[in-house]
Amino acid sequence: MDIQDQLKNLFPDHVPTESEENHSEASKIWMQDAPIICKYEKRKGKPITILEGYTGANEDFKALAKDIKTTLSVGGSFKNDKIIIQGDYRDKIMKMLQDKGFNVKRVGG
């Protein structure tokens, strides 16, 4: 029995509104006005993509990092308020973030 069924048992007369029914995973992440910076660097001769500039909660940014890593099937980490993805995936990451509703700015080459 999931939480929705338990709530229906506790409050049988409650009628959910549209906003309560249409919560998606993307709507749980805080959206910001300032763009997320997507840049490319080489460290120890290997390419990496860095995302920085998110002003929301660290847990939201970590969840976003995990989503990006699993979608692209690449390694990466979250350190010092930056998402570091192994490889040059700027175009794919920018498209993915724009589809989620983020404003993304490309920096460098």
C-alpha positions as CSV (number, residue, x, y, z in Angstrom):
1,M,0.0,0.0,0.0
2,D,1.6,3.3,-1.1
3,I,1.2,6.7,0.5
4,Q,-1.5,7.8,-1.9
5,D,-3.7,4.8,-0.8
6,Q,-3.1,5.6,2.8
7,L,-4.0,9.2,2.4
8,K,-7.3,8.2,0.6
9,N,-8.1,5.9,3.6
10,L,-7.4,8.8,6.0
11,F,-9.3,11.5,4.0
12,P,-12.0,9.8,1.9
13,D,-13.8,13.1,1.1
14,H,-10.7,14.9,-0.2
15,V,-10.7,15.7,-3.9
16,P,-7.1,16.4,-5.3
17,T,-6.6,19.5,-7.4
18,E,-4.7,19.4,-10.8
19,S,-1.6,20.8,-9.2
20,E,-1.5,18.0,-6.6
21,E,-1.9,15.4,-9.3
22,N,0.7,16.7,-11.8
23,H,3.9,16.7,-9.8
24,S,6.8,15.4,-11.8
25,E,10.4,14.8,-10.8
26,A,11.6,17.9,-12.6
27,S,9.2,20.1,-10.7
28,K,10.8,19.1,-7.4
29,I,14.1,20.7,-8.4
30,W,14.3,24.4,-7.8
31,M,14.5,26.5,-11.0
32,Q,16.6,29.6,-11.0
33,D,16.7,32.8,-13.1
34,A,20.5,33.0,-13.5
35,P,21.9,30.5,-16.1
36,I,23.9,27.4,-15.2
37,I,27.4,27.7,-16.6
38,C,28.5,24.7,-18.8
39,K,32.2,24.7,-19.6
40,Y,34.8,22.4,-21.0
41,E,38.3,21.8,-19.5
42,K,41.1,19.3,-19.8
43,R,42.6,17.9,-16.6
44,K,45.6,15.6,-16.9
45,G,45.0,15.5,-20.6
46,K,41.4,14.2,-20.3
47,P,38.3,16.2,-21.3
48,I,35.7,17.1,-18.6
49,T,32.5,19.1,-18.6
50,I,31.8,21.3,-15.6
51,L,28.4,22.7,-14.5
52,E,28.4,25.5,-12.0
53,G,26.3,28.4,-10.9
54,Y,23.3,26.6,-9.4
55,T,21.9,28.6,-6.4
56,G,19.4,26.0,-5.1
57,A,19.9,23.3,-2.5
58,N,22.9,21.0,-2.7
59,E,20.6,17.9,-2.6
60,D,18.8,19.2,-5.8
61,F,22.1,19.7,-7.6
62,K,23.3,16.3,-6.5
63,A,20.1,14.7,-7.8
64,L,20.6,16.6,-11.1
65,A,24.2,15.3,-11.3
66,K,23.0,11.7,-10.7
67,D,20.3,12.1,-13.4
68,I,22.9,13.4,-15.9
69,K,25.4,10.7,-15.2
70,T,22.8,7.9,-15.5
71,T,21.3,9.3,-18.7
72,L,24.6,9.7,-20.4
73,S,26.1,6.5,-18.8
74,V,29.3,8.4,-17.8
75,G,31.3,8.9,-14.6
76,G,31.4,12.1,-12.7
77,S,31.2,13.7,-9.3
78,F,29.8,16.6,-7.3
79,K,32.4,18.7,-5.5
80,N,32.5,22.3,-4.3
81,D,29.1,23.2,-5.8
82,K,30.1,21.9,-9.2
83,I,29.1,18.9,-11.3
84,I,32.1,17.4,-13.0
85,I,31.3,15.0,-15.9
86,Q,34.0,12.9,-17.5
87,G,34.1,13.6,-21.3
88,D,33.0,16.5,-23.5
89,Y,29.2,16.2,-23.3
90,R,28.3,20.0,-23.4
91,D,25.8,19.8,-26.2
92,K,23.9,16.8,-24.7
93,I,23.9,18.2,-21.2
94,M,22.8,21.6,-22.3
95,K,19.9,20.1,-24.3
96,M,18.9,17.9,-21.3
97,L,18.9,20.9,-18.9
98,Q,17.0,23.1,-21.4
99,D,14.3,20.3,-21.7
100,K,14.0,20.4,-17.9
101,G,13.5,24.1,-18.0
102,F,16.9,25.4,-16.9
103,N,18.6,28.4,-18.5
104,V,22.1,27.2,-19.6
105,K,25.0,29.3,-20.8
106,R,27.9,27.8,-22.7
107,V,31.4,29.1,-21.7
108,G,34.6,28.4,-23.6
109,G,35.4,26.8,-27.0
